[in-house]
Amino acid sequence: MSKVHKYKLQNGGDIAYCRHQSKSKNSVGIVYLTGYGSDMHGEKPTALEKFCIENDFDFLRFEYLGVGDSSGKFEEYSIYDWLQNTLEVIDNLTEGKQVLVGSSMGGWIMLQTALQRKNLIAGLVGIAPAPDFTETLMWNQFSQEHKDELQSIGKITLKHASGEDYFITWKMIEDGRKLLVMNDKIDISVPISIIHGMKDMDVPYQLSVELVDKLCSQDVELHLKKNSMHRFSEPAEIKFILSEVKRMVNKVINNE
């Protein structure tokens, strides 16, 4: 697997990343966008990198500020910061057209990146994408006590469906409101594949059904897996992700 490198952001801080560069200079690259608090060493990004090495595609995976080997403390940043990280690394660490693969929160960042870099993004593969989750799946679901605590203290601790504790900051809620995409049609026209498990306890699969209706693209496929959960990291699930990424890349190349 590729070596971990550091990219120095223009406004300060270092982003940890791994990049595989195609020897044959294929015209399409793949960028993986991680979920909330996830590093770039999970089953999905490492499997994608192996796939790209075997098929000689450019590939980039990285960690947002405050995550993994990137600089900063997690609680200091929000989805707005992580979107800016994404835009900068794509602008500076990729070449040519890109297919974005976004998992959970990375699916929201994927959509915003496609909106803001229409000249670079040629296809999207969303894995249990969670657009607007800070508002619809968090703020709107919080008790008044949690809302008051967030606004007064700036942070609350919650329990994940897996039993692990995690925290949400008021900055995350505020910045999320700057990036909402589900209130209107989403002006993205590239081919899109969305994969979602119907036993997802974190991001309901109905959100992906709603997302399909919001997308302006006429080339959108939704794949619902009846027995899959949010992580979507079992061997058969990863195999399906890779097949969708391969299909998307081939579609983009053949349509150029």
C-alpha positions as CSV (number, residue, x, y, z in Angstrom):
1,M,0.0,0.0,0.0
2,S,1.1,3.6,-0.6
3,K,3.1,5.6,1.9
4,V,1.5,8.2,4.2
5,H,2.5,11.8,3.1
6,K,1.7,15.2,4.5
7,Y,0.1,18.1,2.5
8,K,0.5,21.5,4.0
9,L,-2.7,23.5,3.8
10,Q,-2.6,27.1,2.6
11,N,-4.1,28.4,5.8
12,G,-2.0,26.2,8.1
13,G,-2.2,22.6,9.2
14,D,-1.1,19.3,7.7
15,I,-3.3,16.8,5.9
16,A,-2.2,13.1,6.0
17,Y,-2.8,11.4,2.7
18,C,-1.9,8.3,0.6
19,R,-1.8,8.6,-3.2
20,H,-1.4,6.0,-5.9
21,Q,-0.5,7.4,-9.2
22,S,-1.4,5.6,-12.4
23,K,1.5,4.5,-14.6
24,S,-0.5,4.6,-17.7
25,K,-2.0,8.0,-16.9
26,N,-5.6,6.9,-17.1
27,S,-7.9,9.8,-17.6
28,V,-10.0,9.3,-14.5
29,G,-8.9,9.2,-10.8
30,I,-10.8,8.1,-7.7
31,V,-10.9,10.0,-4.4
32,Y,-12.3,8.4,-1.2
33,L,-14.0,10.7,1.4
34,T,-14.3,9.3,4.9
35,G,-17.2,9.5,7.4
36,Y,-17.5,11.4,10.6
37,G,-14.3,10.9,12.7
38,S,-13.1,8.0,10.5
39,D,-9.4,7.7,9.4
40,M,-8.2,6.6,6.0
41,H,-7.1,3.1,7.1
42,G,-10.5,1.4,7.2
43,E,-11.6,-1.6,5.2
44,K,-13.3,0.5,2.4
45,P,-10.5,2.9,1.6
46,T,-7.7,0.3,1.8
47,A,-9.7,-2.1,-0.4
48,L,-10.3,0.8,-2.9
49,E,-6.6,1.5,-3.0
50,K,-5.8,-2.1,-3.6
51,F,-8.4,-2.1,-6.4
52,C,-6.8,1.0,-8.0
53,I,-3.3,-0.4,-7.8
54,E,-4.5,-3.6,-9.5
55,N,-6.4,-1.7,-12.2
56,D,-3.9,1.1,-12.5
57,F,-6.1,4.0,-11.6
58,D,-5.1,7.2,-9.7
59,F,-6.3,7.0,-6.2
60,L,-6.3,9.4,-3.2
61,R,-7.4,8.9,0.4
62,F,-6.8,11.4,3.1
63,E,-7.7,12.4,6.6
64,Y,-9.5,15.7,7.5
65,L,-8.0,18.1,10.0
66,G,-8.3,16.7,13.5
67,V,-8.6,13.1,12.3
68,G,-5.9,10.4,12.3
69,D,-2.4,11.6,11.4
70,S,-3.6,15.0,10.2
71,S,-2.9,18.0,12.5
72,G,-5.3,19.6,15.0
73,K,-7.9,18.5,17.5
74,F,-11.1,16.9,16.2
75,E,-13.4,19.2,18.3
76,E,-11.8,22.3,16.7
77,Y,-13.2,21.5,13.3
78,S,-16.5,20.9,11.5
79,I,-17.9,19.7,8.2
80,Y,-17.3,23.2,6.7
81,D,-13.6,22.8,7.5
82,W,-13.5,19.3,6.2
83,L,-15.1,20.4,2.9
84,Q,-12.4,23.0,2.5
85,N,-9.8,20.4,3.1
86,T,-11.4,18.2,0.4
87,L,-11.5,21.0,-2.1
88,E,-7.9,21.9,-1.6
89,V,-6.5,18.4,-1.7
90,I,-8.5,17.7,-4.9
91,D,-7.2,20.9,-6.5
92,N,-3.6,20.2,-5.6
93,L,-3.2,16.4,-5.3
94,T,-5.2,15.0,-8.2
95,E,-5.0,15.3,-12.0
96,G,-7.9,15.2,-14.5
97,K,-11.4,14.1,-13.9
98,Q,-12.3,12.4,-10.6
99,V,-14.9,9.9,-9.4
100,L,-15.7,10.6,-5.7
101,V,-16.6,7.8,-3.3
102,G,-18.1,9.2,-0.2
103,S,-19.1,7.2,2.9
104,S,-21.7,8.6,5.4
105,M,-20.7,12.2,6.1
106,G,-18.3,11.8,3.2
107,G,-21.4,11.4,1.0
108,W,-22.5,14.9,2.0
109,I,-19.0,16.3,1.4
110,M,-19.1,14.4,-2.0
111,L,-22.2,16.3,-3.0
112,Q,-20.9,19.7,-2.0
113,T,-17.6,19.0,-3.8
114,A,-19.5,18.0,-7.0
115,L,-21.4,21.3,-6.7
116,Q,-18.3,23.4,-6.2
117,R,-15.9,21.6,-8.6
118,K,-18.2,20.8,-11.6
119,N,-15.2,20.9,-14.0
120,L,-13.4,18.2,-12.1
121,I,-15.9,15.7,-10.8
122,A,-17.1,13.2,-13.3
123,G,-19.0,10.6,-11.2
124,L,-20.2,9.9,-7.7
125,V,-20.5,6.7,-5.6
126,G,-22.2,7.3,-2.2
127,I,-22.1,4.7,0.5
128,A,-24.9,5.4,3.0
129,P,-24.6,9.1,2.3
130,A,-25.7,11.4,5.1
131,P,-26.5,14.8,3.5
132,D,-27.7,17.5,6.1
133,F,-27.3,15.0,8.9
134,T,-26.3,17.7,11.4
135,E,-29.8,19.2,11.0
136,T,-32.1,16.3,10.2
137,L,-30.5,13.4,12.1
138,M,-29.0,15.4,15.0
139,W,-30.5,18.9,15.8
140,N,-34.1,18.0,14.8
141,Q,-33.9,14.8,17.0
142,F,-32.2,16.3,20.0
143,S,-34.1,16.9,23.2
144,Q,-34.6,20.5,24.4
145,E,-32.1,19.7,27.1
146,H,-29.4,18.7,24.6
147,K,-30.1,21.8,22.5
148,D,-29.7,24.1,25.5
149,E,-26.5,22.3,26.5
150,L,-25.1,22.6,23.0
151,Q,-25.8,26.3,22.8
152,S,-24.5,27.1,26.3
153,I,-21.5,24.7,26.7
154,G,-20.7,24.2,23.0
155,K,-20.5,20.5,23.1
156,I,-22.5,17.4,24.1
157,T,-21.6,13.7,24.4
158,L,-23.9,11.1,22.8
159,K,-23.9,7.3,22.5
160,H,-23.4,5.7,19.1
161,A,-25.7,2.8,18.0
162,S,-22.6,0.6,18.5
163,G,-22.4,1.7,22.2
164,E,-19.4,4.0,21.7
165,D,-19.5,7.6,23.0
166,Y,-19.0,10.4,20.5
167,F,-19.5,14.2,20.8
168,I,-21.1,16.9,18.7
169,T,-20.1,20.6,18.9
170,W,-22.3,23.7,18.4
171,K,-19.8,24.7,15.7
172,M,-20.7,21.5,13.8
173,I,-24.4,22.4,13.9
174,E,-23.9,26.0,12.9
175,D,-21.5,25.2,10.1
176,G,-23.7,22.3,8.8
177,R,-26.4,24.9,8.2
178,K,-24.2,26.7,5.7
179,L,-24.0,23.5,3.6
180,L,-27.5,22.1,3.5
181,V,-28.4,20.5,0.2
182,M,-31.7,18.7,0.7
183,N,-34.0,21.8,0.8
184,D,-34.1,22.0,-3.0
185,K,-33.1,20.3,-6.2
186,I,-29.4,19.4,-6.2
187,D,-27.8,20.8,-9.4
188,I,-25.4,17.8,-10.2
189,S,-25.6,16.2,-13.6
190,V,-22.9,13.5,-13.5
191,P,-23.6,9.8,-13.2
192,I,-24.4,8.8,-9.6
193,S,-24.6,5.4,-7.8
194,I,-25.9,5.3,-4.2
195,I,-25.6,2.2,-2.0
196,H,-27.4,1.9,1.3
197,G,-28.1,-0.9,3.8
198,M,-31.8,-1.2,4.9
199,K,-30.6,-2.2,8.4
200,D,-28.7,1.0,8.8
201,M,-29.3,2.3,12.3
202,D,-27.3,5.5,11.9
203,V,-28.5,6.9,8.6
204,P,-32.0,5.7,7.5
205,Y,-32.0,4.3,4.0
206,Q,-35.1,6.5,3.3
207,L,-32.7,9.4,3.2
208,S,-31.1,8.0,0.1
209,V,-34.5,7.5,-1.5
210,E,-35.2,11.2,-0.8
211,L,-31.8,12.1,-2.2
212,V,-32.5,10.4,-5.5
213,D,-35.5,12.5,-6.0
214,K,-33.6,15.7,-5.2
215,L,-30.7,15.0,-7.6
216,C,-31.0,16.7,-11.1
217,S,-28.8,14.0,-12.7
218,Q,-30.8,11.7,-15.1
219,D,-28.3,8.9,-14.5
220,V,-28.8,7.9,-10.8
221,E,-28.9,4.4,-9.5
222,L,-30.0,3.4,-5.9
223,H,-28.9,0.0,-4.6
224,L,-30.6,-1.1,-1.3
225,K,-29.1,-4.0,0.5
226,K,-31.7,-5.6,2.7
227,N,-29.4,-7.1,5.4
228,S,-26.6,-4.5,5.4
229,M,-25.9,-2.0,8.2
230,H,-24.2,1.4,8.2
231,R,-20.5,0.3,8.1
232,F,-21.0,-1.6,4.9
233,S,-17.6,-3.2,5.4
234,E,-18.3,-7.0,5.2
235,P,-16.3,-8.7,2.4
236,A,-19.4,-9.1,0.1
237,E,-20.3,-5.5,0.7
238,I,-16.9,-4.2,-0.2
239,K,-16.9,-6.4,-3.3
240,F,-20.2,-4.7,-4.3
241,I,-18.7,-1.3,-3.7
242,L,-15.7,-2.1,-5.9
243,S,-17.9,-3.4,-8.6
244,E,-19.9,-0.1,-8.6
245,V,-16.7,2.0,-8.6
246,K,-15.4,0.0,-11.5
247,R,-18.7,0.4,-13.4
248,M,-18.7,4.1,-12.7
249,V,-15.1,4.7,-13.9
250,N,-15.8,2.7,-17.0
251,K,-18.9,4.7,-17.7
252,V,-17.0,8.0,-17.3
253,I,-14.2,6.8,-19.5
254,N,-16.5,5.6,-22.2
255,N,-18.6,8.8,-22.2
256,E,-15.6,11.1,-22.6
